[in-house]
């Protein structure tokens, strides 16, 4: 079960994602030992800065994505593009720009320094 410290790490990591990158619910979940749905709920309810940069494993906006005020995430692909993420016409983010669990682990070590 994820602890408050784990969720704080998720918050810090998402806020620190380098420009032009994205990650998935599953990668964050694997890092802290929980499930992707729990990460999605945290993104929704935790008012996490940069939460729109957390996508499905396919690189798409989750069907259940909502801003903390309840609005749907229709503009997420455009926001990702503004951040330097390549998003195709179908709304799929470039896999080469994904930060996988190993990358997140390295980023977390940088944050601790």
Order of alpha helices (4+ residues) and beta strands (2+ residues): alpha-beta-alpha-alpha-beta-alpha-alpha
